[in-house]
Amino acid sequence: MAVPKKRVSKQRKRKRRTHYKAELPRPNSCPQCGDPRLPHRICPSCGYYGGERVLEVE
């Protein structure tokens, strides 16, 4: 059975894990008004989600 000969230091472990990062969500354009909005969220400018008016926006 494979067993490590030496303990992996914190610095070496963190250097190896530098590429495991969460990606920022890319904004999509709203199909109603065309403004950018996050996916699966109500559009902050027009208040539509999934083709239905969900929020009253002034």
C-alpha positions in Angstrom: 0.0 0.0 0.0 1.4 3.4 -0.9 2.3 5.6 2.0 3.9 9.1 1.7 7.5 9.1 3.0 7.3 12.7 4.2 4.5 15.0 5.3 3.3 17.5 2.7 3.9 21.0 4.1 1.1 23.6 4.1 3.0 25.7 1.6 3.4 22.9 -0.9 -0.2 21.8 -0.5 -1.5 25.4 -1.1 0.8 25.8 -4.1 -0.8 22.7 -5.6 -4.3 23.9 -5.0 -3.9 27.4 -6.4 -5.8 26.5 -9.6 -8.9 25.2 -7.8 -10.9 28.5 -7.9 -14.6 29.2 -8.2 -15.5 31.0 -11.4 -17.5 34.2 -11.3 -21.0 33.9 -12.9 -21.1 35.6 -16.3 -24.1 37.9 -16.8 -26.6 37.0 -19.5 -28.7 39.5 -21.4 -32.4 39.7 -20.3 -34.7 38.5 -23.1 -37.3 41.2 -22.3 -35.1 44.4 -22.0 -31.6 43.2 -23.1 -29.9 44.5 -20.0 -27.3 42.3 -18.3 -28.5 40.1 -15.4 -27.2 37.1 -13.5 -28.5 33.7 -14.7 -31.5 32.3 -12.7 -32.2 35.7 -11.2 -35.0 38.3 -11.6 -33.9 41.1 -13.9 -33.3 44.2 -11.8 -34.2 46.6 -14.5 -37.5 45.2 -15.8 -38.5 42.7 -13.1 -39.2 39.8 -15.4 -38.1 36.1 -14.9 -39.0 33.3 -17.2 -41.2 35.5 -19.4 -43.4 36.5 -16.5 -43.5 39.8 -14.5 -42.4 38.9 -11.0 -41.3 42.3 -9.5 -42.8 45.7 -9.9 -39.9 48.1 -11.0 -40.4 51.8 -11.2 
